[in-house]
């Protein structure tokens, strides 16, 4: 029989699995790990079986960081638009990021968006960027 034990110590949650091994006279074998450690879930055994399951955090930290970046970008664009730093805007971003950014933009920034390019050009050099955008956008958008 196996059971998972969860406890909080100084604000840090710890997980420990305890398993009674029938061959060791009922002594308990324990392994401890901090929750959030990559290996923590692999050490926890299911209460109803011998199968192990990987621990998955409820939120993907990388996705949360991308969302925070996109929200900050939307705020910066809104401030710059309000200060009159641009009158026209071309958005270039990977498709998912572009969709999220679009949902976070203020109404005045949305009005200033002249074109959108849903493509990941993060690693493009300035020359490559200009060539790709020249093929995708009308000339007036590049001036």
N, C-alpha and C positions, 0 to 999 in steps of 0.2 A: 504494500500500500504506500502511496506517495502523497505528499501534501505540500502545498506552497505556503510559505510564511512571508508576510509583508510587515515591515515595521519601519517606523520613522525614527531617525536618530539625528539630532541636531539639524533638523530641516532637510535631511537627505534620506530618501526612501531606499531601503535595502530589500533585496529579495533573497530568499534562501529556500532551497528545496531539501526536504528531509525524507529519506527513504529507508524503511526498515528492510534490511536484507535478511531473508530467511536463513541463509547459509551462515550468517555470522552470529547466530544465537539471539537475534532480535535487537542487536546494537544498531544504532542509527548512523547512517553516513550522511554528512551534510556538506553542501557546497554553497558558499555565499558569494553574492555579486551585487553591485549597485544597480538599481534600476536605471535604464538609459544606457548602460554599457552594452556594447554590441553583443556580447556573449551572454548577457544576463538571461534572456529568454530561453536560450538554448540549454541552460542549466536547470530550468524549471520543468518538472515533469507534470503531466496532466494527472489530475486526481483520479480519473477513471480508466487510465490506460498507461502503458509504458511509452507511448509516443511522446516525442519532444516537439515543442512548437517554438518558432522564433518570435521574439518580442518585437512588436511593431509599435512605434510611438503613434499617438493619435494624430499627430500633424507632422508633415514632412518639413523639416527645418529649412531645407534648401528652397522649397516652394514658398515658405513664409518670408524668407529673405528676398526672394524675387518680388513678391507682392509688396513688401515694404519699400523696395527700391522703386517700383512702378508708382506707388502712391506718392512718394517723395518727388518723383519726376513730374507727376501731374500737378503737384502743388507749386513746384518751381516754374513750370510752364504757365500756370495760372497767374502767378505773380509777375512774370516777365510780360505776359500779354496785357495785364492791367497797367503796367508801366510803359506800354507802347514800344517794347523792344523788338517786336516783330508785328507785321500785319498779315503775313502769310506763313504757313507752316507745312512742311512735308514730313510725315512720320514714317520712319523706316525701322522695323523691328520684326523679330520672329512672329509668326502668325498668332500664337497663343498670347504672347506678351502684348502684341498690338491690340488684340481683343480686350484684354484686361485694362490696358491703358485707355482705350476708347471709352470704356465704362466708367473710368475714374476722372476723365477730363471735365472741366467746367463748361458751361454753355458757351462762354465767350471764346474759349480755346477751340472748341469744336467748330465754331464759325470760322476761325482762322485757318483750319486745316484745309489745304487745297488738294493734297494727294496723300495716299497711304500706300506703302509697299510692305506687304507681309512676307518678308524674306530675312533670313539670318545672315547679315553681312558683318558680323562682329569682327571677324579676322581679316576682312578685306583691307588692303592698303588704300590710301586716298585715291590713287590712280584707278585701281580696280573698282572702287566705290563709284567714282564718277562714270566709268565705262558702263557698269551695270545699270546705274540709274539713268544714264542717257538712253539706254535701250528700253527702259520701262516707263519713263516719264516724258511728257511733252517738253519741248525745249523751254517754254515759258516757265516751267516749274523749276528749272535748274539755274535760272538767272537770279 
